[in-house]
């Protein structure tokens, strides 16, 4: 097995479709590794780039419309078409009984097909999956990061308010959370996930 083959299994859809590297690519790779650590099997063991994209869709469902457009325009994939992926296996089914509810939510957040919907590194660190195992230093660092994020969010949504108070006047935050207009689960920002 070559490095190329081994690393292909951890590549995100956007990296397989283009050469643009981003932080979201690393978040995806963490999800792939977590899946492999959970049951000892690679989550997406593709034999080529096109097969890798198909393996991903067999579990997570179809590529996003933007990714489908990138696929159609990519000269490496001319003449290729994916089989039907309207009934994906889903992460929840693949790892049923192997991951806790928090673990499943965390893995889903790492493996969102759309990179803009994936957990950020900060969100991943604050996820409830890690509650109870963080050190006091970790908690203090995360609390400072939450406060910075809250100040940025509040100043962008209400230029007159530069404090850290929430809409209801509460200055405290849950142990693992940010607050904003997106879906909030266990205090962290997520986007709706149906996996």
N, C-alpha and C positions, 0 to 999 in steps of 0.2 A: 504494500500500500504506500502510495506517495503522499507527501504533505498536501499536494493539490487535492487529492481525493478526500483526505481526512478533513481538511478545512472546508471543503465544499458543503459538507453536511451542516455547517454552522452559519452559512451565508444567508442573509436576509433576501427577500424577494427583490427589493430595490437594488441591492448589490449584484444580484444575478442578472438583472435587466440593464444595468448601466455600470459605469466605473466610479460612481459618486459614493465616496465613503463618508459616513457621519457617525455621530455618537449613537444614534438609533440602531445602527448596524451592530454595535457592541452589545446593546441591550438584547437584541434578538439572539445573538450568540450565547449570552448568559442563559436565556430561556431554553435553547437547544441543549446546552450542557446540563441544565437542571433536569430536563426530561430524561436525558441519558443516565444521569445519576439515580433517577427514581427507579428505573427498571432494568438498567444495564444494557439497553438497546438504543442505538441512535434514533432520534425522533424522526428525522427526515434523511434516510440513507440513499440519496440519489446517486446514480451512476454516471450522470452527465449533468450539465447545467439545465437542459430541458427536462430531464428526469427529476432533477432536484426541485424545480418549480412545480412539477406534477405531484411529487411526494408531499410538498407543503400544502397544496390544494386538496389532496385527499384527506388531510386532517383538518385544515382550517377553512376550507371552502375556497371559492373563486378569488382570483386576484382582484384588487380594487379596479374600478374603471380606468384610472390613470395608469396603473400597472399593465392592464390589458392593452391599452394604447401603446405603451412602451414596448410591450412584447410584439405587437403587430408591426411596429416600425423598425424593430431591431433586425439588421441584416443577418445576424447569426441564427435567427429563428424563422426565416422565410420558408414557407411551405409546411411549417409545423402547426398542428392544432391539438389542443388538449382534449382528452376524453371528457365525458360528462363528470362534473364535480359538484352537482347540485345537492348531493347527500353526503357531506363529509363525515368522517368518523367523529370528530370533535375531541378536543383535549379532555373534557370532562369524562367522556366514555373511555378513552385510552388509559387514563390514569385513575379511574374509579377505584376506590379502596386502597390506593397507593399514596395519595396525597390528602392532606387535611383540606378543609374548606378554604382556609387562608392560603395554603400552598397552591391550591387550584386557581384561586383568584390571582395570586402573584404570578404564576406561570402564564395565565391568560393575558395578564397585563404586559408581560415581557414579549409575548408572541402575537401582538396585534398585527394584522396584515398591513395596515396603514401605519407607516412610521410615526406620523404625527399623533397617533392615538396610543402609542406605546408608553409605558411608564418611563419617566426620566430617571436618571441615576438617583437623584434626591428622593423622588417618590418611591423608588424601589427600597432605599434605605429606611424610609419612614413607614413602609408597609407593615401591616399588622402581622404578617408572617414572621417578622423578626421580634415582635413584642416578647419581652421576657428573657431575651438573650443578649440584649444590648448592655454595655457597661454604662456606668454613671457618666463617664466622659463622652461616650457616644450620644447618650440622651441630651447632655448639655450642648454638644455641638449641633445636634439636630434641632434643638429648641431655638438656638441662635439662628439657624438657617430658616426655620419656620417664620421667625419674627422678621427677618429680612424679606422673605417672600411676601408676607402679609403686608408689609409696608409698601412694597412695589405694587401689589395688587390694589390695595386701597388708594394709593396715590394716583394710579392710572384710572380707577373707576370713580374717584371723587377727589378732584384736585384740591378742594378746600380742606380735606381731611388728611393730615399727614401723620396722625397717630396710628396706633395698632389696634384700635377698638373695632370690634365687629359691628355689624348692623344692629344687633340687639344690645350693644354696649358691653359685651363680655370680652374681657381682655385675655382670658385663659383659652387655651387650645387643648384638644385631646392629646394624649401622649404621642399619637402617631399621625398628626394631621395638619394639613393646609385647608383653607376654606376658600372657595371661589364659586363661580357660576356653573361649573361643570358638575357632573354627578359626583357625590362625595360618598366614599365607602371607607369606613374605619378612619375617617378624618383625612384621607388623601384624595387628591384630584384624580379621577379616572374618567374615561369615556365609556359609554354603554357597551358592555360586552355580553354577548349571548352565548358564549362557548361554555 
